[in-house]
């Protein structure tokens, strides 16, 4: 993965913080009479630092929701969200002494691990999938317009078939094309991404169109090529839609669990201070 200059600065700062925290934790854990504890002075310090990192990462949602606040550059917040969110995991483990503790703290630790893991997964997706999309979907469409574009494919294909029927010498000349279109292609275009065993596979689709062209007169060959092109464009739409859902779907897990983590973290702090 290529790391830009901003990432390098955040990575360096995170490694320094982690190194200092580790240098403090090891002798503390070795010499604490009852072992490391979240209630000790050092344990509380780790807890506060880790919580601050988590809150900073959570504030990214507010920065994105209210961009007019202009509290720093958006890129800086994104980098901080990634690196400090990642760094919060070992810091909180230092706070807990690598123990999960009671039910509430166990839930918090599991939530933190899932949130950090889903964040790493999302960062990798956002780094690699745009490049994959450029290669696999050269005719990329604005995602919100996919349904409109798909409807336009159906209208264009209807027109192509109607034109072929009027161009062919006699109705029987275009009959194989019309039959194939009504039986296979039109349902494929209208299936809104549902799996289709024939035309969803590029190789099988090409073989099908090659066989179809052998049955058709010369005057409708161009119509067949255009229909094949429309099928390829539909396949690209499906690939784009799938990649888009991968690119953004992880947030459906990451965001709610992040808010749950922050909320339960506040409850944990209140309970710990009171008791």
C-alpha positions as CSV (number, residue, x, y, z in Angstrom):
1,X,0.0,0.0,0.0
2,X,1.4,3.4,-0.9
3,X,1.6,5.7,2.1
4,X,1.5,9.5,1.4
5,X,3.3,12.1,3.4
6,X,0.4,12.8,5.8
7,X,0.0,9.1,6.5
8,X,3.8,8.9,7.3
9,X,3.5,11.7,9.8
10,X,0.5,10.0,11.6
11,X,2.2,6.6,11.4
12,X,5.4,8.0,13.0
13,X,3.5,9.8,15.7
14,X,1.5,6.7,16.4
15,X,4.6,4.5,16.7
16,X,6.2,7.0,19.0
17,X,3.1,7.1,21.3
18,X,2.9,3.3,21.2
19,X,6.6,3.0,22.0
20,X,6.3,5.3,25.0
21,X,3.1,3.6,26.3
22,X,4.8,0.2,26.0
23,X,7.9,1.4,27.8
24,X,5.7,2.7,30.6
25,X,3.5,-0.4,30.7
26,X,6.1,-3.2,30.9
27,X,7.9,-2.1,34.1
28,X,4.5,-1.1,35.6
29,X,3.0,-4.6,34.9
30,X,6.1,-6.4,36.1
31,X,6.4,-4.5,39.4
32,X,2.7,-3.9,40.4
33,X,2.0,-6.0,43.5
34,X,-1.3,-7.2,42.4
35,X,-0.6,-6.9,38.6
36,X,-1.8,-4.1,36.3
37,X,-5.1,-2.6,37.2
38,X,-7.4,-0.2,35.5
39,X,-8.0,1.6,38.8
40,X,-4.3,2.4,39.4
41,X,-2.9,5.8,38.5
42,X,-1.1,4.4,35.5
43,X,-4.1,2.3,34.5
44,X,-6.4,5.3,34.7
45,X,-4.0,7.3,32.6
46,X,-4.0,4.7,29.9
47,X,-7.8,4.6,30.1
48,X,-8.1,8.4,29.7
49,X,-5.6,8.5,26.8
50,X,-7.3,5.6,25.1
51,X,-10.8,7.1,25.6
52,X,-9.6,10.5,24.2
53,X,-8.3,8.7,21.1
54,X,-11.7,6.9,20.7
55,X,-13.6,10.2,21.1
56,X,-11.4,11.9,18.6
57,X,-12.1,9.1,16.1
58,X,-15.8,9.4,16.9
59,X,-15.8,13.1,16.3
60,X,-15.0,12.5,12.6
61,X,-18.7,11.8,12.1
62,X,-19.5,15.3,13.4
63,X,-16.8,16.8,11.2
64,X,-18.3,15.1,8.1
65,X,-21.9,15.9,9.1
66,X,-21.1,19.6,9.7
67,X,-18.3,20.4,7.2
68,X,-19.0,24.1,7.5
69,X,-17.4,24.1,10.9
70,X,-14.0,23.9,9.2
71,X,-12.3,22.5,12.3
72,X,-9.1,21.6,10.5
73,X,-8.7,19.9,7.2
74,X,-10.9,16.9,6.4
75,X,-7.9,14.9,5.4
76,X,-6.2,15.5,8.7
77,X,-9.3,14.3,10.5
78,X,-9.5,11.2,8.3
79,X,-5.8,10.3,9.0
80,X,-6.3,11.0,12.7
81,X,-9.4,8.8,12.7
82,X,-7.5,5.9,11.2
83,X,-4.3,6.0,13.2
84,X,-5.6,7.2,16.6
85,X,-8.5,4.8,16.4
86,X,-6.1,2.0,15.7
87,X,-3.8,3.1,18.5
88,X,-6.7,3.2,21.0
89,X,-6.8,-0.6,20.9
90,X,-3.4,-1.3,22.5
91,X,-3.7,1.6,24.9
92,X,-7.1,0.3,26.2
93,X,-5.5,-3.1,26.5
94,X,-2.8,-1.5,28.7
95,X,-5.5,0.1,30.7
96,X,-7.3,-3.2,31.3
97,X,-4.0,-5.2,31.9
98,X,-5.0,-7.4,29.0
99,X,-8.0,-8.7,30.9
100,X,-11.6,-8.5,29.8
101,X,-12.9,-8.3,33.4
102,X,-16.7,-8.2,34.1
103,X,-19.6,-8.3,31.7
104,X,-19.6,-4.6,30.8
105,X,-15.8,-4.4,30.3
106,X,-15.9,-7.6,28.3
107,X,-18.6,-6.2,26.0
108,X,-16.5,-3.0,25.6
109,X,-13.4,-4.9,24.7
110,X,-15.2,-7.0,22.1
111,X,-16.8,-3.9,20.7
112,X,-13.5,-2.1,20.5
113,X,-11.8,-5.1,18.7
114,X,-14.7,-5.3,16.2
115,X,-14.7,-1.5,15.6
116,X,-11.0,-1.4,15.0
117,X,-11.0,-4.5,12.8
118,X,-13.9,-3.1,10.7
119,X,-12.1,0.2,10.4
120,X,-9.0,-1.5,9.1
121,X,-11.1,-3.5,6.7
122,X,-12.9,-0.4,5.5
123,X,-9.6,1.5,5.0
124,X,-8.2,-1.3,2.9
125,X,-11.4,-1.4,0.8
126,X,-11.3,2.4,0.2
127,X,-7.7,2.1,-0.8
128,X,-7.9,-0.8,-3.3
129,X,-11.5,-0.8,-4.6
130,X,-11.4,2.5,-6.5
131,X,-8.5,1.1,-8.6
132,X,-10.3,-2.2,-9.1
133,X,-13.4,-0.3,-10.2
134,X,-11.3,1.7,-12.7
135,X,-10.1,-1.6,-14.3
136,X,-13.4,-3.6,-14.1
137,X,-15.8,-0.8,-14.8
138,X,-14.3,1.5,-17.5
139,X,-17.8,2.9,-18.2
140,X,-18.4,4.0,-14.6
141,X,-21.8,5.6,-13.9
142,X,-22.9,7.8,-11.0
143,X,-24.3,5.3,-8.5
144,X,-27.5,7.1,-7.9
145,X,-28.3,7.0,-11.7
146,X,-27.8,3.3,-12.1
147,X,-31.5,2.5,-12.2
148,X,-32.1,5.2,-14.7
149,X,-29.2,4.0,-16.9
150,X,-30.6,0.4,-16.7
151,X,-34.0,1.6,-17.8
152,X,-32.3,3.4,-20.7
153,X,-30.6,0.1,-21.7
154,X,-34.0,-1.6,-21.9
155,X,-35.4,1.3,-24.0
156,X,-32.4,1.2,-26.3
157,X,-32.5,-2.6,-26.7
158,X,-36.3,-2.4,-27.4
159,X,-35.5,0.1,-30.1
160,X,-32.7,-2.0,-31.6
161,X,-34.9,-5.1,-31.8
162,X,-37.8,-3.1,-33.3
163,X,-35.4,-1.7,-35.9
164,X,-34.0,-5.1,-36.7
165,X,-37.5,-6.4,-37.3
166,X,-38.3,-3.6,-39.7
167,X,-34.9,-3.9,-41.5
168,X,-34.8,-7.7,-41.9
169,X,-36.0,-9.2,-45.2
170,X,-39.3,-10.7,-43.9
171,X,-40.5,-11.2,-40.4
172,X,-38.8,-14.7,-40.2
173,X,-35.3,-13.1,-40.8
174,X,-35.3,-11.4,-37.3
175,X,-37.4,-14.1,-35.5
176,X,-34.4,-15.7,-33.7
177,X,-33.2,-12.3,-32.5
178,X,-36.7,-11.3,-31.3
179,X,-37.2,-14.7,-29.6
180,X,-33.8,-14.5,-27.9
181,X,-34.4,-10.9,-26.8
182,X,-37.8,-11.7,-25.2
183,X,-36.7,-15.0,-23.6
184,X,-33.2,-14.1,-22.4
185,X,-32.0,-10.6,-22.8
186,X,-34.9,-8.4,-21.7
187,X,-35.4,-10.4,-18.4
188,X,-31.6,-10.1,-17.9
189,X,-31.8,-6.3,-18.2
190,X,-34.8,-6.0,-16.0
191,X,-33.6,-8.3,-13.2
192,X,-31.9,-5.4,-11.3
193,X,-28.7,-7.3,-10.5
194,X,-30.2,-10.7,-9.9
195,X,-27.9,-13.5,-11.0
196,X,-28.5,-14.8,-14.5
197,X,-26.7,-17.9,-15.5
198,X,-26.4,-17.2,-19.2
199,X,-25.8,-13.5,-19.9
200,X,-24.1,-12.6,-16.6
201,X,-21.1,-14.7,-17.7
202,X,-19.1,-12.8,-20.4
203,X,-17.7,-16.0,-22.1
204,X,-21.1,-17.7,-22.3
205,X,-22.8,-14.5,-23.4
206,X,-20.3,-14.1,-26.2
207,X,-20.7,-17.7,-27.4
208,X,-24.5,-17.2,-27.3
209,X,-24.3,-14.1,-29.5
210,X,-21.9,-15.8,-31.8
211,X,-24.4,-18.6,-32.3
212,X,-27.2,-16.1,-32.7
213,X,-25.3,-14.3,-35.5
214,X,-25.0,-17.5,-37.5
215,X,-28.8,-17.7,-37.6
216,X,-29.4,-14.1,-38.7
217,X,-29.2,-12.3,-42.1
218,X,-26.5,-9.7,-42.7
219,X,-28.8,-6.7,-42.3
220,X,-29.4,-7.4,-38.6
221,X,-25.8,-8.3,-37.7
222,X,-25.2,-4.8,-36.5
223,X,-28.2,-4.9,-34.2
224,X,-26.9,-8.1,-32.7
225,X,-23.5,-6.5,-32.0
226,X,-25.3,-3.5,-30.3
227,X,-27.3,-5.9,-28.1
228,X,-24.2,-7.7,-27.1
229,X,-22.6,-4.3,-26.2
230,X,-25.7,-3.4,-24.1
231,X,-25.3,-6.7,-22.2
232,X,-21.6,-5.9,-21.5
233,X,-22.6,-2.4,-20.2
234,X,-25.2,-4.1,-17.9
235,X,-22.6,-6.4,-16.5
236,X,-20.4,-3.4,-15.8
237,X,-23.3,-1.8,-14.0
238,X,-23.6,-4.9,-11.9
239,X,-19.9,-5.0,-11.1
240,X,-20.0,-1.3,-10.1
241,X,-23.1,-1.8,-7.9
242,X,-21.4,-4.8,-6.1
243,X,-18.1,-2.9,-5.6
244,X,-20.1,0.1,-4.4
245,X,-21.9,-2.0,-1.8
246,X,-18.6,-3.4,-0.6
247,X,-17.0,0.0,-0.5
248,X,-19.8,1.5,1.7
249,X,-21.5,-1.5,3.3
250,X,-18.9,-2.0,6.0
251,X,-20.1,1.3,7.5
252,X,-23.4,-0.3,8.4
253,X,-21.4,-2.3,11.0
254,X,-18.7,0.2,11.9
255,X,-20.7,3.3,12.6
256,X,-23.4,1.9,14.9
257,X,-20.9,-0.2,16.9
258,X,-18.7,2.9,17.2
259,X,-21.5,4.9,18.8
260,X,-22.4,1.9,21.0
261,X,-18.7,1.8,22.1
262,X,-18.6,5.5,23.0
263,X,-21.9,5.3,24.9
264,X,-20.9,2.2,26.9
265,X,-17.5,3.7,27.5
266,X,-19.2,6.6,29.2
267,X,-21.2,4.3,31.3
268,X,-18.1,2.3,32.2
269,X,-16.3,5.5,33.3
270,X,-19.2,6.7,35.4
271,X,-19.5,3.3,37.1
272,X,-15.8,3.1,37.7
273,X,-15.6,6.6,39.3
274,X,-18.6,5.9,41.5
275,X,-17.6,2.5,42.7
